Amino acid sequence: MKIALIGATGTIGQRILQEALERGHQVTAIVRDPARLAIKHPNLQSVIGDIFNEESIAAAAAGHEAVISAYGPAHGQEQTLIDAVKSLVSGVQRAGVRRVLAVGGAGSLEVAPGVQLVDTPEFPSAWKSIALAHRDALEVYRTCDLDWTCLCPAALIEPGEKTGKYRIGTDQLVVNENGESRISAEDYAVAMIDELENPRFVRKRFTVGY
């Protein structure tokens, strides 16, 4: 499959890129600085593009079967996420691509009926701004006419082991028997490419955890 990937140099984006390449997909990394793309692979090419510039996204995404966005704003610039998603949606629409998959946030997942993780007293204040931005970004996807999917991670996502195993949830946080919610970035990438290859959550969000 021909995939355009935004955010390929980030922690999660790198692992999505690696997983896609390992499965034989052709990937175009849309990056602002190609020099930051460390991976070399015959099925990988890079093009210069900016998620805030819908014209560049439209040009870079044209001819692909799907676009994956692993874009994440820098700390202190969380509210730029909304502008980025709006620009991405417009650019992908202009490119004539229907399928979009996006890295979401865990904050808007429910931990009890009607109670989202971001609204609990235990939620770290340092992460609240980005969690709220991801919640608003999800609404942008929900109101667009693309075949979108938003994959929200567990409460804790960090580099680790690739097991190829995970459990799936929809709007509720996935926790283990000890009440912990976690997923490795590697297994999150597995779930993302699994959804790309075998769509189950078109125009929906879902989440994964151990």
SVG drawing of the C-alpha trace seen along z (x, -y; Angstrom):
<svg xmlns="http://www.w3.org/2000/svg" viewBox="-22 -27 42 38">
<polyline fill="none" stroke="black" stroke-width="0.4" points="0.0,0.0 1.2,-3.5 1.2,-5.5 2.0,-9.1 3.3,-9.6 3.5,-12.9 5.6,-13.0 7.9,-10.2 10.8,-11.5 8.9,-11.6 9.0,-8.9 5.7,-7.3 6.1,-8.2 9.5,-6.4 7.9,-3.2 4.9,-3.5 7.4,-4.1 9.4,-1.0 6.3,1.2 5.0,0.1 8.3,0.8 8.7,4.2 5.3,5.2 6.3,4.1 4.4,0.9 5.7,-2.0 6.0,-5.0 6.4,-8.7 7.6,-10.6 6.3,-14.2 8.9,-16.1 10.1,-19.7 13.7,-18.6 14.7,-15.4 18.0,-15.3 16.3,-14.3 15.0,-11.1 17.6,-8.6 16.1,-5.5 17.2,-4.4 15.0,-1.9 14.2,-1.1 10.4,-1.5 10.9,-4.9 11.1,-8.3 10.8,-11.7 9.2,-14.9 9.2,-18.4 5.9,-19.3 4.3,-21.2 1.2,-20.1 0.2,-23.8 0.3,-24.3 -2.6,-22.5 -1.2,-23.1 2.0,-21.3 0.1,-18.4 -2.2,-18.2 0.8,-18.0 2.7,-15.4 -0.3,-13.2 -1.6,-13.0 -1.4,-9.5 -1.3,-7.7 -3.9,-5.3 -3.8,-6.5 -2.3,-9.2 -1.1,-8.6 -0.5,-11.6 1.8,-11.1 2.1,-14.8 2.5,-16.1 3.0,-19.7 5.9,-20.9 5.4,-21.5 3.8,-24.9 2.3,-24.9 -0.5,-22.4 -3.2,-24.6 -1.5,-24.5 -2.8,-20.9 -6.2,-22.1 -4.9,-24.3 -2.7,-21.4 -5.6,-18.9 -7.8,-21.4 -5.0,-22.0 -4.3,-18.3 -8.0,-17.5 -8.2,-20.2 -4.9,-19.1 -5.9,-15.5 -9.3,-16.3 -7.6,-18.4 -5.3,-15.5 -8.3,-13.2 -7.2,-10.7 -10.1,-9.2 -8.3,-7.3 -6.7,-9.1 -5.4,-7.6 -4.2,-9.8 -2.4,-9.4 -4.8,-10.7 -4.6,-11.2 -5.7,-9.2 -7.2,-12.1 -10.6,-12.0 -11.1,-8.3 -13.6,-7.4 -12.5,-5.9 -16.1,-5.8 -19.5,-6.5 -19.3,-10.2 -15.9,-10.8 -12.9,-11.3 -9.3,-10.6 -8.3,-14.3 -11.0,-15.4 -9.9,-13.1 -8.0,-14.7 -5.1,-12.4 -4.5,-13.6 -1.0,-15.4 -1.5,-19.1 1.6,-19.3 -0.2,-17.1 -3.7,-18.6 -3.2,-21.2 -2.2,-18.6 -4.9,-16.2 -7.6,-18.9 -6.1,-19.8 -6.3,-16.1 -9.9,-16.1 -10.7,-19.1 -8.8,-17.6 -10.9,-14.5 -14.0,-16.6 -12.4,-18.0 -12.1,-14.5 -15.6,-13.6 -17.1,-16.5 -15.1,-15.9 -16.2,-13.7 -13.0,-11.6 -12.7,-7.9 -10.8,-8.8 -9.6,-6.7 -8.1,-8.1 -6.1,-5.7 -5.8,-6.8 -3.0,-5.2 -3.1,-3.9 -2.5,-6.4 1.2,-5.6 3.0,-5.1 6.7,-4.9 9.4,-3.0 9.7,0.6 9.2,4.2 7.3,5.2 5.1,8.1 2.5,7.9 -0.2,8.2 -2.6,5.7 -6.2,5.3 -8.7,3.0 -11.2,0.5 -13.4,-2.1 -14.2,-5.1 -13.0,-3.5 -9.5,-3.5 -7.9,0.0 -6.5,1.1 -4.9,4.4 -5.8,6.4 -3.7,4.0 -5.6,1.0 -2.6,-0.1 -3.0,-1.5 0.1,-1.2 1.3,-0.3 4.7,-0.3 5.2,-2.6 6.2,0.4 2.9,2.3 0.9,-0.9 2.5,-1.0 1.5,2.6 -2.1,1.6 -2.0,-1.3 -0.8,0.7 -3.2,3.5 -6.0,1.0 -4.6,-0.3 -4.5,3.1 -7.8,4.4 -10.1,1.4 -12.4,2.0 -12.9,-1.6 -13.6,-3.8 -15.0,-7.2 -14.4,-6.1 -11.7,-6.3 -10.4,-3.3 -7.7,-2.7 -5.2,0.1 -3.5,1.2 -2.2,4.4"/>
</svg>
